[in-house]
């Protein structure tokens, strides 16, 4: 429990929220704790609330039991899977009873696939059920058509389980594995599904059904369906064509998900070479080949399947043990990753401190020890998977088929045209959902020549190719994308540059292919307008839209604006600092719109506090109007109005006291800005700069804020206040807050104390937050943090240049002779570079060679070498000013020690 509290934010919060459960766990009563968790939702009036409470309690109890070694892996995954069954079953029953409240739920089944079907779910798995119904049995209102009734139930299941509420969520649900998901409804009749699997299903669907199980709902009819399609999955005769098909499928999965992934920070435990997926496919490929004739191999679990294959003499006992032990250990490590923050992640953290934390959870001293273990495991798995691919992968016939394509690729200048030809031909061979239909394959065939030319012309074809495949893998349907790119050749070239140079934008595209639509009009390459204009666009609603739909709409629109600004940066349409200012305007507009919407939604239950109003203050890069694509939002929530107002209760149907009202309202605004919805995530919100930090209330009155800043605040809090800017509230309250900030920053200070505080804070930061790499121009000595500390020191000492935007503050300080000339140019270069590298090289290391020209050009430099020279000169200028003002050479000495060749 101590380890969980120290290393995982999710479990720490869970233990705090569930003290009764924590007490049972603290006494080592794991079985009683699990029993308590299973009834944690009892008493809730709403099935969604009950399931969310049970889910949190079960996740905490299982995690602590897992970390303590009290629960083996098999027990943990089965408990999670059994809960998924219970949750689906309850959601199906609730969905049916919404329209037929007195009916006995029947005629609607959920078929569990993947880890759910195998009862091997992990801590943060999504579930991939196939939802099936019997139109003759499904309860419904007399006027409802069976298909309409089934879709209502399916939508209710998704809503009940996956919607994020104040209680969290139950499971993320992915219904894209259903037959013909591009065009089919969410729930499919049993007979329709049978027809599909008997006549037009693909090889990957056979593999998916190895682990299929009637998991919830009408499980009797679900099992009857699985019995019917058993011959589709387990074929008694398997010709050489089918073996080749399996070989192509397994090889494509490695190419698409594991190519280029080396074990180390950032390694994907699931999809990386030698990872979890390769163990699963090692077992499933043998099962597909031999299971038709040997029913003993028809097992859902990966470890039982490996043992059965060894017992049948199809693999050696040694291989079964190595692959099984490797699988178990990788799954344990996957759990350690996911229990940190309850996120569906499979990648080892790139951040060294985060990697060390995961390592400690996994029983290692530090991150390098964990990486060494994973390297050894992945090498064993990969060597056995390589041997399998060598046996079953197609050879000669494929080479003949690809000969003309290989020649074309050679003419385009690709280094290994033969291998690439086989890879390209595999794209429409069935592994991608987006290319399953004849129409999609035909559209892709028309696009392919232009696509290959664009790939060849891309500055980094290898990166562009890999990210193109990831995009293709993520698309549920690609017909519209292919047609769009076919009609807009210039857009195809832009897409390749984005895929080659901007991993963040490539990931956004993989999640939302419709972002490409925003680039059709050339207006997408113009900067967005004022905050008022952006806010008007974000706030626009369709008739009948409610609060939840507004949250979704704002997330979609902000995502489109941020994506377009990223593309503008890659394409060199505008200077980086203009992009940063635009990102800040977008964020400010989103805060205005969502804060107003949250206030209105909150008032429907609690009314308003008379003569009192919410005020939102932005700090950091947001306050300074200099956001990057990776920035979070530093916010402080305040409330203004008459002093007596806060002693009154609100005037709504459920009145609450004034101070509690604004604290709860602030939490509602934070959720509106940060909680993921069906449309995705928006921003990370950081409120730690509020009075008294994490120990203080979320929202305080303007009077309390001023009193704290005058009497109790530390020097660093006043430095943070130098970049503060009111973002939301009435004109009167914002003016009052501006005046408060001005008075606090203008108060007299002892120069010696101020200087000592600033130097101590910078030294502490240098110890605990060193630069991540040679391009970390924020944290490196002579970088942006040094310049910010320097500016804030002079602002507080001399009460000059009290502007939240650093460029304006620098201009005022230089004009008053307090800083040497040239620092404004140094700031512009480093701040602009930070905006670019947050998109191109977010790890602070040098970007790939092919991307360096884009970085240099965006920063106004003729070459990469010229950019590095200019950055070095800028850092020396800042370090020199630091020495002049503070009388120490620490920044300059550290700078000289950190300069590295490219």
RAZI-V603904 format. One record per run of one state. SS is the DSSP state (A for helix, B for strand, O for the rest). FROM is the first residue (numbers start at 1). TO is the last residue. If there is no record, write none. Layout:
BEGIN
SS | FROM | TO
SS | FROM | TO
END
This chain:
BEGIN
O | 1 | 1
A | 2 | 7
O | 8 | 8
A | 9 | 17
O | 18 | 18
A | 19 | 26
O | 27 | 29
A | 30 | 38
O | 39 | 46
A | 47 | 67
O | 68 | 72
A | 73 | 99
O | 100 | 107
B | 108 | 112
O | 113 | 113
A | 114 | 117
O | 118 | 126
B | 127 | 127
O | 128 | 129
B | 130 | 133
O | 134 | 145
A | 146 | 162
O | 163 | 164
B | 165 | 165
O | 166 | 167
B | 168 | 168
O | 169 | 172
B | 173 | 173
O | 174 | 186
B | 187 | 189
A | 190 | 199
O | 200 | 202
A | 203 | 211
O | 212 | 212
B | 213 | 217
O | 218 | 218
A | 219 | 228
O | 229 | 229
A | 230 | 233
O | 234 | 239
A | 240 | 258
O | 259 | 267
B | 268 | 268
O | 269 | 275
A | 276 | 290
O | 291 | 294
A | 295 | 297
O | 298 | 301
A | 302 | 311
O | 312 | 316
A | 317 | 341
O | 342 | 346
B | 347 | 347
O | 348 | 351
A | 352 | 361
O | 362 | 366
A | 367 | 392
O | 393 | 395
A | 396 | 401
O | 402 | 402
A | 403 | 412
O | 413 | 416
A | 417 | 431
O | 432 | 432
A | 433 | 435
O | 436 | 437
A | 438 | 457
O | 458 | 460
A | 461 | 474
O | 475 | 478
A | 479 | 487
O | 488 | 488
A | 489 | 501
O | 502 | 502
A | 503 | 511
O | 512 | 512
A | 513 | 519
O | 520 | 521
A | 522 | 525
O | 526 | 530
A | 531 | 539
O | 540 | 546
A | 547 | 571
O | 572 | 575
A | 576 | 606
O | 607 | 611
B | 612 | 619
A | 620 | 623
O | 624 | 632
B | 633 | 641
O | 642 | 642
A | 643 | 647
O | 648 | 648
B | 649 | 649
O | 650 | 656
B | 657 | 657
A | 658 | 674
O | 675 | 676
B | 677 | 677
O | 678 | 679
B | 680 | 680
O | 681 | 684
B | 685 | 686
O | 687 | 692
A | 693 | 695
O | 696 | 698
B | 699 | 701
A | 702 | 711
O | 712 | 714
A | 715 | 721
O | 722 | 724
B | 725 | 728
O | 729 | 730
A | 731 | 745
O | 746 | 750
A | 751 | 768
O | 769 | 783
A | 784 | 798
O | 799 | 805
A | 806 | 815
O | 816 | 822
A | 823 | 840
O | 841 | 848
A | 849 | 858
O | 859 | 863
A | 864 | 886
O | 887 | 889
A | 890 | 898
O | 899 | 902
END
